[in-house]
């Protein structure tokens, strides 16, 4: 959905909640959907926060189960070699930690141990002699008639965060996902026979433009997505919409729109005929699976169009009309789970069990009919929570046992400031697997693209953001989407919109922006993607952002995809994204490693990423002059983006990212 309400108090921007070390302005809540391409909510404009965007707390955030405390083990006896074995890590009994002898003859090793959990261990002398620790009188049975030494539970404030468990072999790890948002109607026309005629009274930019599932399948079969490096497709809402109706924009927008976006449901049991038949949809999903691509459907469950038969037959399943979101008597912040987004979109009342069963049953049926792998759940905060918990229950009982795979559900809660509110929807057992990370997007925009904040502020925010949503959460990280002006313009030397919360509507219909004619914006956008691609989360690429597609706010941010005639800069950006995604696929540390900042300045951020068997080093220079990455460890490195061998002290060119591995 696409609704903006500033100054909200429920599920809205919070000026520095207790769990968030970053101070942010109270900017309210923007629900993020796309019902009509109109103006969002009210007309208030937030400030950009001025100089309040400062972070000082760099401790990581994770569940207690993933916290690790540094613990020192010593041994003062005679030996040629000494090794620590124990349950301080899963393979600690079979793969020991060598101890080193200092000048006093004491053997020492420091290892991370689980937070607040006792540790059993033994010392192995000279490779064969297993003994308990002579300096530790505490013991526990070892299960073989002997004893282990027992170290008391350790807690600490200076902890690190371990990597969560990896799914069993054959089960897709959603931490490895890279999502590409295919806006079907604007992507590719693969079958002109389903185009239909124009909707009377609708402006050209708001008309259907012919894209369909046949066009998506064509690009799947051509290998476009694999070549780019993505492995998951987010497809716009598939079911039948009120496509013979030209909806007037809301909030004073005088333009009319078709339902090309999919957010005006008329019959959720049928496919949208302008996109294709159920058989064609199934063929598209099957082709994606053949090419090892996962598929998410956008599922819109907040409301129906007032022409829908289910609304005509069951008005008691919907909230009463007359409460229009954003009106004086029906504000977004207190009535957002029941107010109508506009007067032709009746809002579901999922407190009514029959209504909830109908909608959840439909969502489950689409999974069964198409074999999709997940849902992007539109404007999730605008529905009663019972809908989400019921859907998860049915997925876990009817879908997962048969597929053997995790059905990924990511929510859209359009809120840049209140991370606690986003987190309240996340519980992979009962609710969402993750959400789109709006707060991170704001920090990334400010530090890398508009350069209104330093790289140190981004580093500090991300340190506090890692693990904030829980060890099992898989957040989708992003920089561009379908509700905001095209992000290439925020990367220009002078950003097109100085307000980081701007939706870009001021240039959606006149003075539409063209493609930047110089390299710098493309390099800055590549740097933003580099942050996403070298860190945890399921990063999102909005169609066209891989080539810096221009455009202002909705609907100009949904231009037809450009397939030919790339400028040199567009081709450079596309190649750079493919290169970075290739590195991400090759290096687990870039998908789920623990990040450690080695150095950070206003323009340059250098960090390491480490997971079992893999360590990479990343240097991102957002500045307009070269910067020296002097914080790399001593030694020789292979640089993976441009190639070559380098050592610590390498110069990082202006607006460039480099990735290193030790030789």
C-alpha positions in Angstrom: 0.0 0.0 0.0 1.1 3.6 -0.3 0.0 5.7 2.6 1.9 8.3 4.5 0.8 9.6 7.9 3.2 11.8 9.9 3.1 12.4 13.6 1.6 9.0 14.4 1.9 7.4 17.8 1.0 3.8 17.1 3.5 1.8 15.0 5.1 5.0 13.9 8.4 6.9 14.1 9.8 7.1 17.6 12.4 9.7 18.5 15.0 7.3 19.7 13.4 4.3 21.4 15.3 2.7 24.3 16.5 -0.2 22.2 17.8 2.1 19.4 21.1 3.9 19.9 20.4 6.1 16.9 18.5 9.3 17.4 15.9 9.8 14.7 13.2 12.3 14.1 9.6 11.4 14.7 8.5 10.9 11.1 5.3 8.9 11.6 4.4 5.9 9.6 4.1 5.2 5.9 2.4 1.9 5.2 4.2 1.3 2.0 1.5 -0.1 -0.2 0.3 0.9 -3.6 -3.3 1.1 -3.9 -3.8 3.9 -6.3 -0.6 5.8 -7.1 -2.1 8.8 -5.3 -0.7 11.1 -2.7 0.1 9.3 0.5 -2.0 10.2 3.6 -1.7 13.8 4.8 0.4 16.6 3.5 2.7 17.1 6.4 6.4 17.0 5.6 9.0 15.7 8.1 12.4 17.2 8.7 15.5 15.2 7.8 16.6 15.1 11.4 19.3 17.7 11.1 22.3 16.8 13.2 20.5 14.4 15.5 21.5 11.3 13.5 24.4 10.3 15.8 25.4 6.9 17.1 27.8 5.9 19.8 26.9 2.4 21.0 28.6 -0.1 18.7 27.9 -3.3 20.7 26.2 -6.0 18.6 22.7 -7.2 19.3 21.6 -10.8 19.4 19.7 -13.4 21.4 21.3 -14.7 24.5 21.6 -18.1 22.8 24.0 -16.6 20.3 26.0 -14.4 22.6 29.6 -15.5 23.2 32.0 -14.3 25.9 35.7 -14.4 25.7 37.1 -16.9 28.3 40.7 -17.6 29.2 41.8 -21.2 29.9 45.3 -21.8 31.4 47.5 -24.8 32.3 50.8 -24.7 34.2 52.0 -28.3 33.9 54.7 -29.8 31.8 53.9 -30.8 28.2 55.1 -30.5 24.7 51.6 -29.5 23.4 48.4 -28.7 25.1 44.9 -28.5 23.6 41.6 -27.5 25.0 38.6 -29.7 24.2 35.0 -29.2 25.4 31.4 -28.2 24.7 32.2 -24.5 24.3 31.2 -25.0 20.6 29.4 -27.8 18.8 32.6 -29.5 17.5 34.7 -28.6 20.5 35.2 -32.2 21.6 36.5 -33.4 18.2 38.3 -30.2 17.1 40.4 -28.7 19.9 41.9 -25.3 20.4 45.7 -25.3 20.7 47.1 -23.5 23.7 50.3 -21.5 23.5 53.1 -21.2 26.2 54.2 -17.8 27.4 57.5 -16.8 28.9 56.5 -18.0 32.4 55.7 -21.5 31.1 51.9 -21.1 31.4 49.8 -22.5 28.5 47.0 -20.2 27.6 44.1 -20.0 25.1 41.2 -17.6 24.8 38.0 -19.0 23.3 34.4 -17.7 22.9 32.1 -19.6 25.3 28.2 -19.6 25.3 26.6 -16.8 27.3 25.3 -17.8 30.8 25.8 -21.5 30.2 28.4 -23.7 32.1 31.1 -25.3 30.0 32.5 -28.8 30.4 36.1 -29.3 29.1 39.3 -31.3 29.3 42.9 -30.7 28.5 44.8 -32.9 26.0 48.5 -33.2 26.7 50.9 -34.2 23.9 48.0 -35.3 21.7 46.8 -38.3 23.7 46.7 -37.7 27.4 43.2 -36.3 28.4 43.1 -34.8 31.8 40.8 -32.6 33.9 42.1 -29.1 34.7 44.3 -29.4 37.9 43.5 -25.8 38.8 39.7 -26.2 38.7 38.1 -28.3 41.4 34.6 -28.2 39.8 33.7 -31.5 38.0 30.9 -33.1 36.1 30.4 -36.7 34.9 31.7 -37.2 31.4 29.3 -40.1 30.6 32.1 -42.6 30.3 32.7 -43.3 34.0 35.1 -40.3 34.3 34.8 -36.6 34.9 35.1 -33.4 33.0 36.2 -30.1 34.4 33.2 -27.7 34.8 33.6 -24.0 34.2 30.9 -21.9 35.8 28.5 -20.0 33.6 30.0 -16.8 32.1 28.2 -13.6 31.3 29.7 -10.4 29.9 28.8 -7.0 28.5 31.4 -7.1 25.7 30.1 -10.1 23.8 30.2 -11.3 20.2 27.3 -12.9 18.3 27.6 -16.4 16.9 26.1 -17.6 13.6 22.7 -19.2 13.9 22.3 -22.9 12.9 22.4 -23.6 9.2 19.3 -25.5 7.8 19.8 -29.2 7.2 21.1 -30.2 3.7 18.5 -29.8 1.0 16.6 -27.0 2.8 17.0 -23.6 1.3 18.7 -21.1 3.6 16.8 -17.9 3.2 19.8 -16.0 4.5 21.3 -16.8 1.1 18.4 -15.2 -0.8 18.8 -12.2 -3.1 15.4 -10.9 -4.1 14.5 -9.2 -7.4 11.2 -7.3 -7.5 9.5 -8.0 -10.8 6.8 -5.4 -11.3 4.9 -7.6 -13.8 2.9 -5.0 -15.8 6.0 -2.8 -16.4 8.6 -5.6 -16.9 8.1 -7.3 -20.3 5.1 -7.9 -22.6 5.4 -11.6 -23.6 1.9 -12.1 -24.9 0.1 -9.1 -26.5 -3.1 -11.0 -26.8 -3.9 -10.4 -23.1 -3.2 -6.6 -23.1 -6.8 -5.5 -23.3 -7.9 -2.0 -24.1 -7.1 1.2 -22.2 -9.2 2.2 -19.2 -11.4 5.2 -20.0 -10.3 8.4 -18.3 -7.0 7.0 -17.0 -3.8 9.0 -17.6 -1.2 7.1 -19.7 1.3 6.6 -16.9 -1.5 4.9 -14.9 -2.6 2.5 -17.6 -1.7 -1.1 -17.9 1.3 -1.3 -20.1 1.3 -5.0 -21.2 3.7 -6.8 -19.0 2.7 -10.3 -18.1 3.8 -13.7 -16.7 4.8 -14.8 -20.2 7.3 -11.9 -20.3 8.7 -12.8 -16.9 9.1 -16.5 -18.0 10.9 -15.3 -21.2 13.5 -13.5 -19.1 13.8 -16.5 -16.7 14.4 -18.8 -19.7 16.9 -16.4 -21.1 18.9 -16.5 -17.8 18.6 -12.8 -17.1 18.2 -13.3 -13.3 20.9 -15.9 -13.0 23.3 -13.8 -14.9 22.5 -10.8 -12.7 23.0 -13.0 -9.6 19.6 -13.0 -8.0 17.9 -16.2 -6.8 14.5 -15.1 -5.7 11.7 -13.3 -7.6 9.1 -11.1 -5.9 6.1 -11.0 -8.3 3.3 -8.5 -8.0 -0.2 -9.5 -6.8 -1.5 -12.3 -9.1 -5.2 -12.2 -8.6 -8.0 -10.5 -10.5 -8.3 -6.8 -9.9 -10.9 -4.1 -10.8 -9.2 -3.5 -14.1 -12.2 -1.8 -15.8 -12.2 1.0 -13.2 -10.2 4.1 -13.2 -9.6 5.0 -9.5 -9.1 8.5 -8.6 -5.9 9.3 -6.5 -6.4 10.2 -2.9 -5.2 13.0 -0.8 -5.9 15.6 -3.5 -4.3 13.7 -6.4 -6.4 14.6 -9.5 -5.1 11.7 -11.6 -6.8 8.4 -12.3 -5.2 5.0 -12.4 -5.8 1.5 -13.5 -5.2 -1.4 -11.1 -2.0 -2.5 -12.9 -0.3 -2.6 -9.5 -2.6 -5.4 -8.2 -3.8 -3.7 -5.0 -7.5 -3.4 -5.9 -8.7 -7.0 -5.5 -12.0 -7.9 -7.1 -11.8 -11.7 -7.1 -9.0 -13.3 -5.2 -9.9 -16.8 -6.5 -9.0 -15.9 -10.1 -5.8 -14.7 -11.9 -5.5 -11.3 -13.3 -6.4 -11.8 -17.0 -4.0 -9.1 -18.2 -1.2 -11.0 -16.7 -2.2 -14.4 -18.0 -4.0 -17.6 -17.0 -3.4 -19.9 -14.0 -1.6 -22.3 -16.4 0.7 -19.5 -17.5 1.3 -18.5 -13.9 2.1 -22.1 -13.0 4.5 -22.3 -16.0 6.3 -19.2 -14.9 6.8 -20.6 -11.4 7.9 -23.9 -12.8 10.4 -22.2 -15.1 11.8 -20.3 -12.1 12.2 -23.5 -10.1 14.0 -25.1 -13.1 16.4 -22.2 -13.0 16.8 -22.6 -9.2 14.9 -19.4 -8.5 12.5 -19.1 -5.6 9.3 -17.2 -6.1 7.4 -14.9 -3.7 3.9 -13.6 -4.5 2.9 -10.1 -3.3 -0.3 -10.9 -1.2 -2.7 -8.0 -0.6 -5.1 -8.7 2.3 -5.9 -5.3 3.7 -9.0 -4.6 1.7 -11.1 -5.5 -1.4 -12.5 -3.3 -4.2 -16.1 -2.3 -3.6 -17.1 -4.1 -6.8 -16.0 -7.4 -5.3 -18.8 -10.0 -5.0 -17.5 -11.0 -1.5 -18.0 -7.5 -0.3 -21.5 -7.3 -1.8 -22.4 -10.6 -0.2 -20.7 -10.2 3.2 -20.5 -6.6 4.2 -20.4 -7.8 7.8 -16.9 -9.2 7.1 -15.7 -5.6 6.6 -15.4 -2.6 8.7 -18.2 0.0 8.3 -17.8 2.6 5.6 -17.4 6.3 6.5 -14.0 5.9 8.2 -11.5 7.1 5.6 -7.9 6.9 6.7 -6.4 10.3 7.3 -9.6 12.1 7.8 -10.1 14.1 11.0 -12.3 11.5 12.7 -10.3 8.6 11.4 -6.5 9.1 11.7 -4.0 6.6 10.4 -2.2 6.2 13.7 -5.2 5.1 15.7 -7.6 3.5 13.2 -5.2 2.1 10.6 -6.3 -1.5 11.2 -9.9 -0.6 10.3 -10.1 2.6 8.3 -10.7 2.5 4.6 -7.7 3.6 2.5 -10.1 5.3 0.2 -13.9 5.2 -0.4 -13.7 2.4 -2.9 -11.6 0.0 -0.8 -13.5 -1.7 2.0 -11.2 -2.8 4.8 -11.4 -6.4 6.0 -12.5 -7.0 9.6 -10.4 -10.1 10.5 -11.8 -10.2 14.0 -14.7 -11.9 12.2 -13.7 -15.5 12.0 -15.5 -16.2 8.8 -13.8 -13.3 7.1 -10.4 -14.4 8.4 -10.9 -18.0 7.4 -11.9 -16.9 3.9 -8.8 -14.8 3.4 -6.3 -17.2 5.0 -7.8 -20.1 3.1 -7.3 -18.2 -0.1 -3.7 -17.4 0.7 -3.1 -21.1 1.4 -4.8 -22.2 -1.8 -2.6 -20.0 -4.0 0.4 -21.8 -2.5 -1.1 -25.2 -3.2 -2.1 -24.2 -6.8 1.2 -22.6 -7.8 4.0 -24.1 -5.6 5.4 -20.7 -4.7 8.0 -20.4 -2.0 6.9 -17.4 0.1 4.8 -14.3 0.5 5.6 -10.6 0.6 2.7 -9.5 2.9 1.5 -6.1 2.0 0.9 -3.4 4.6 0.9 -6.1 7.4 0.3 -3.6 10.2 -3.1 -2.8 8.8 -4.7 -6.2 9.5 -5.6 -7.8 12.8 -2.8 -10.0 14.1 -4.9 -13.1 14.1 -4.8 -13.2 10.4 -1.0 -13.6 10.4 -0.9 -16.2 13.1 -3.6 -18.2 11.4 -1.8 -18.1 8.1 1.5 -19.3 9.7 -0.3 -22.1 11.5 -1.9 -23.4 8.3 1.3 -23.1 6.4 3.2 -25.1 9.0 0.5 -27.8 9.0 -0.4 -28.0 5.3 2.5 -26.7 3.3 5.8 -27.2 5.1 5.4 -31.0 5.8 4.9 -31.7 2.1 7.5 -29.4 0.7 10.2 -30.0 3.3 11.1 -26.3 2.8 10.7 -23.1 4.8 7.9 -21.0 3.5 9.3 -17.5 3.8 7.0 -14.6 4.8 8.4 -11.1 4.8 6.3 -8.2 5.8 6.0 -4.6 4.7 5.6 -2.2 7.7 6.5 1.2 6.4 8.2 2.7 9.4 11.7 4.3 9.3 12.2 4.8 13.0 10.5 2.3 15.3 12.5 -0.9 15.1 10.6 -2.4 18.1 7.4 -2.1 16.2 8.8 -3.8 13.2 10.2 -6.5 15.5 6.8 -7.1 17.1 5.6 -8.8 13.9 8.6 -11.2 13.7 8.6 -14.7 15.0 9.4 -17.4 12.5 7.4 -20.0 14.5 4.1 -18.0 14.6 4.3 -14.9 12.5 6.8 -13.4 10.0 10.3 -14.5 9.1 11.4 -10.9 8.7 10.4 -7.5 7.4 11.8 -5.0 4.9 14.4 -3.1 6.9 13.1 0.5 6.5 15.3 1.9 9.3 18.5 0.6 7.7 17.4 2.0 4.3 17.2 5.5 5.9 20.8 5.2 7.3 22.2 3.8 4.1 20.6 6.6 2.0 22.0 9.3 4.3 25.5 7.9 4.6 26.2 6.5 1.2 24.0 8.3 -1.3 23.1 11.8 0.0 26.3 12.0 2.2 24.4 13.9 4.9 25.8 11.5 7.5 29.2 9.9 7.9 30.1 6.3 7.3 30.8 6.0 11.0 27.1 6.6 11.7 26.1 3.8 9.3 28.6 1.4 10.8 27.4 2.1 14.4 23.8 1.7 13.4 24.4 -1.6 11.6 26.4 -2.9 14.6 23.3 -2.3 16.7 21.0 -3.6 14.0 22.7 -6.9 13.5 20.6 -9.5 15.3 18.2 -6.8 16.6 15.2 -8.7 15.1 16.2 -12.0 16.5 18.7 -14.7 15.6 16.3 -16.5 13.3 14.9 -13.4 11.5 15.8 -12.9 7.8 15.3 -9.2 7.1 15.1 -7.9 3.5 17.5 -5.1 3.1 16.9 -2.5 0.3 17.6 0.9 -1.1 14.9 1.3 -3.8 11.3 0.3 -4.1 8.0 1.0 -5.9 6.7 3.7 -3.5 9.6 6.2 -3.7 11.4 8.1 -6.4 14.0 6.2 -8.2 17.1 5.9 -6.0 19.6 6.9 -8.7 18.5 10.5 -8.3 19.3 10.4 -4.6 22.8 9.5 -5.6 23.4 12.5 -7.8 25.9 15.2 -6.8 22.9 17.2 -5.6 20.2 14.8 -4.6 17.0 15.4 -6.3 15.1 15.3 -3.1 16.8 16.8 0.0 14.2 15.2 2.3 15.2 11.5 2.8 11.5 10.7 3.4 10.3 12.3 0.2 8.1 10.1 -2.1 9.1 12.0 -5.2 5.5 12.8 -6.2 6.5 16.4 -6.9 8.0 15.4 -10.2 5.8 12.3 -11.0 3.7 14.1 -13.6 5.8 17.1 -14.8 9.5 17.9 -15.0 10.1 14.1 -14.9 13.8 13.3 -14.3 16.0 11.9 -17.0 19.0 9.6 -16.8 22.0 11.2 -15.1 24.7 11.8 -17.7 27.7 11.3 -15.5 29.3 8.3 -13.7 29.2 9.4 -10.0 25.5 8.6 -9.2 26.0 5.1 -10.6 29.1 4.6 -8.5 27.3 5.8 -5.4 24.4 3.4 -6.0 26.8 0.6 -6.6 28.4 1.4 -3.2 24.9 1.2 -1.5 24.3 -2.2 -3.1 27.8 -3.2 -1.9 26.8 -2.6 1.7 23.7 -4.7 1.2 25.4 -7.5 -0.7 28.3 -7.9 1.7 26.1 -8.1 4.8 23.4 -10.3 6.4 19.9 -10.1 5.1 18.0 -10.9 1.9 18.9 -7.9 -0.2 16.4 -6.5 -2.7 16.9 -5.2 -6.2 13.9 -3.2 -7.5 13.5 -3.9 -11.2 15.5 -1.3 -13.2 17.7 -0.2 -10.3 20.4 -2.5 -11.7 20.7 -0.1 -14.6 19.9 3.1 -12.7 16.5 3.4 -14.3 15.3 7.1 -13.8 12.0 8.2 -12.5 10.3 10.3 -9.9 7.5 9.2 -7.5 4.6 6.9 -8.2 3.7 6.2 -11.1 6.9 7.6 -12.7 9.0 5.2 -10.6 7.2 2.3 -12.5 8.3 3.1 -16.0 8.6 0.3 -18.5 11.8 -1.7 -18.0 14.6 -0.7 -20.3 16.1 -3.7 -22.2 18.3 -2.1 -24.8 20.3 1.1 -25.4 22.1 1.2 -22.1 24.4 4.0 -21.6 28.0 3.2 -20.7 27.2 4.1 -17.0 24.1 1.9 -17.0 26.1 -1.0 -18.3 28.9 -0.4 -15.7 26.4 -0.5 -12.9 24.7 -3.7 -14.1 28.1 -5.4 -14.4 29.2 -4.2 -11.0 26.0 -5.5 -9.4 26.5 -8.9 -11.1 30.1 -8.9 -9.9 29.2 -8.2 -6.3 26.4 -10.8 -6.3 28.8 -13.3 -7.8 31.2 -12.7 -4.9 28.3 -13.0 -2.4 27.3 -16.4 -3.8 30.9 -17.6 -3.6 31.6 -16.4 0.0 29.3 -17.4 2.9 30.9 -14.7 5.0 29.2 -12.1 2.8 25.8 -13.7 3.4 26.0 -14.6 7.1 29.4 -13.8 8.5 30.1 -11.8 11.6 31.2 -8.2 10.7 34.0 -6.4 12.5 34.8 -2.8 11.7 38.6 -2.4 11.2 38.5 1.3 10.6 35.9 3.9 9.7 36.1 7.6 8.8 33.6 10.1 7.4 34.1 8.6 3.9 35.8 5.2 4.3 34.5 2.0 6.0 36.8 -1.0 6.2 35.4 -4.2 7.8 36.0 -7.9 7.9 33.4 -10.6 7.6 34.0 -14.0 9.1 32.2 -17.3 9.2 33.5 -20.9 9.4 36.2 -21.4 6.8 35.7 -18.0 5.1 37.0 -14.5 5.8 36.7 -11.5 3.5 37.6 -7.8 3.9 35.5 -5.0 2.5 36.5 -1.4 1.9 33.8 1.1 0.8 34.8 4.6 -0.1 31.8 6.9 -0.5 34.1 10.0 -0.9 34.9 11.9 -4.0 38.7 11.4 -3.6 40.7 8.2 -3.1 41.1 6.9 0.4 43.8 4.6 1.9 42.6 1.4 3.5 45.4 1.1 6.0 43.5 -1.1 8.5 43.8 -4.4 6.5 45.9 -7.0 8.3 49.5 -7.3 7.4 50.1 -9.6 4.4 49.1 -10.0 0.8 45.5 -10.0 -0.5 43.7 -10.8 -3.7 41.3 -8.1 -4.7 38.1 -9.6 -6.0 36.2 -6.7 -7.7 38.8 -5.4 -10.2 41.4 -8.2 -9.7 45.0 -8.0 -8.7 47.2 -8.6 -5.6 47.5 -5.9 -3.0 48.7 -5.4 0.6 47.6 -3.3 3.5 47.6 0.4 2.7 45.9 -0.1 -0.6 44.3 3.0 -2.1 40.5 2.8 -2.7 39.4 5.0 -5.6 36.7 7.6 -5.2 33.1 6.2 -4.9 34.4 2.6 -5.1 34.1 -0.7 -3.2 36.9 -3.3 -3.0 36.7 -6.8 -1.6 39.8 -8.7 -0.4 40.7 -12.2 0.6 44.1 -13.3 2.0 46.4 -15.0 -0.4 
